[in-house]
Amino acid sequence: MLSLILSFCLPLYSIAAPVNLLALTPTQETGTVTREEAGTANLRAGMFGVAAIYHKLGYSGKSYDLKASFTRQRGSDGVGFVIPVGDKKVTVVFGGWGGRYDGLNRVNGFDPSSNQNPTRRSSKLVNGDELEILISVRPGKITVNANGKPHIELDTNAHKLSLVDDIQKRFQDGLGIYIVNGGLELSAWSIEEKL
């Protein structure tokens, strides 16, 4: 009898299938974005420019895992992932501020170049090296792993999250990736809702 009950209830608690964001048609692209037959995307931003892919998808208020693998091929500035966290949005930046810092932009009004941002970390982004990331968003918490190791963790109930104004305007609702003053190859980018 128990096995019958479990077989009926388990599908109710299943995990949603991952969505391959590279396979979707973007809502908007900025800068030079090219797609390769291998399923990768290349983003190129000129001097003082930005290249970005934006998807209008409804993940606000949801729990999810976002996974990506990318290689910054040139440049010395940041790669950012704009994501919803509860009813707010934030950017997870790798190699920003002249290639020196990773972190959430903004926490309590501060970007990762400030010592007052609790997510400030020395950058793990090196041109030519692939970086695999996992961003997990759960109620009251965001964690970021880089190359399989814990990198950032934040209690989102204890801190105020926000976006820089120009990113807020570009990424109205949904999620995106961008690079500033450089080029990157994005070999994997997916999101999986956690029920």
N, C-alpha and C positions, 0 to 999 in steps of 0.2 A: 504494500500500500504506500509506504514512504517513497519508494522509487517512482511510483506513478505520480505522486504529488510533486516530487523534485523534477521529473521530466516535463511536467506542465509549467512549473514556475521558472525554471532556468532560462527559457527564452526571454522572459520578461526582464531579466537582468543581464542580457547579453551586451556586448560592447559593439558600438557602431563600427562599420568598416572604415578603414583609412581612406581619405580622399587625396588623390595625387594632384597637388596644386599645379604641377608642371604640365599635366595633361589637360587642364581646364583652359578655356579661352578667358584671358584676363578681362576685367572690367575696364582697365586702363593700363597703358604703359607710358613711361616717360624716358627720355634719352634713347639710346640705341639698345634694343633687346632683340637678339636673334635666337632662333631655336635650331637645334641640331637633330639629325636623324636618330641619334642615340638617346633622345629624350632629355637632353640637357638644355639649359638656356644660358646664354652669355649676355651680361649686362655691361655696357660701356658708358662711362660718364666722362665728359671732357673736363678741362680745367675749370674749377669752380662750378661744376655741374653735378647733376644727379641722374642716375638711371634707376628705374623702379618698375616693379610689377605690382598691381593692386587687384585684389579680388573682393568684390562685395559679397560677403558670406556672413550669415547670421550666427556668430559664435559668442556674442555678448551674453554674459551671465551664465555661460556653460563651462563645464570642466572638459579639458581636452589636453592632448599631447601634440605638440608641433615638432616635427623632426626635419632636419635639413643637413645636407652635406654640400659644402662649397669650397672653392679655392679662389682667394683673391690673387689675381694674376699680375696686376700692376696697381700702383698707387700706395699711399701711406695713410689713408683715412678710413673711415668707418663703413661697416656693413651693418645695416639695421633691419630688424624684423619688427614691424608694427603689429601689435596683437591686442585683442580685447582682454581685459581682466575685470570680471564682474561687469559693472556698468561703465567702467573707465577704459581708457586705452593707454598703452605705454610702448616704448620702443626698447627692445633688447639690442644693444649695440656691441659690436666686436671691433676692436681696433680703431676706435674713435679718438678724436682730439689729438690729431697728429700721430695716430697709431699707438698711443700709449695706454688707453683705458678701455675696458669692457664694463658694462653695467646697464642698469635700467635708466632710461632717460624719459622722464624726470621722476625723482622721488623727493617729496616734500619741497618741490620747486627747484631742486638742484640736479644738474647733470653729473655724469660720472667723473668729470674733471675736478669736481669739488670734493674735498674731504668730508663734507657734510652729507654726501650721498652714501648711505650704508651699503650699496651694492657695488661701489667702486672696486675694481680689480685690475691688476696689471694685465695687459692684453696678451691673449694667446694666439692672435692672428699674425701669421707670417706669410708674406707673398710666396706662392708656390706650394705651400703646405695645405693639404685638405683639412678642413675643420668639420667635425660632425657634432651637431648640437641636438639636444633634446630640451624643449621648453615645456614644462608641465604646469598647467593652471588648474588649481582646485579652489574651492571656497576658502577664502582667507589666506591663500598661499600661492606663491610662484617659485618654482625651482628651475635652474638652468644647469645642465650638464654639458661639458665640453670635452670631446674625445673620451667619453665614458666616465669622466670624473666630475664630482660635484664642483660647481663653479660659483653659483649665486643662489641664495635662498632669501626670501623676504616674506614677512607676515604682512599681507596687504591690508589687514584691518588696522594695523598700527601706523600705517604710513599713507600719505596722499600721493596718488599717481596722476601724472598728467603728460601731455605731449607739447612739444615746441609748436608754436603757432603755424609755421609753414607746413609741418607734417600733419597737423590737425586738419588743415584745409585740404591737403592732398588725399588723405585717407579718412574720408568721412565716416564710413561704416564698413567694417570688414577687416582684412589683414593684408599685409604687403611685405615686400623686401625691397631694399634700396642699397645702392653704393654711392659714395661721394668721392669725386675726383679719382676714379680708378676703374678697374675692370675685374669682373669675377665670372667664374663658371659655376653655375648652380646645377649640381648633378642629381640632387634629390630634394624634394620639398613636399611634405605631406602633413595632414592634420587628421587626428582621430578623436572623435568625441568620446568622452568617458561618462557612461550613464550611472 
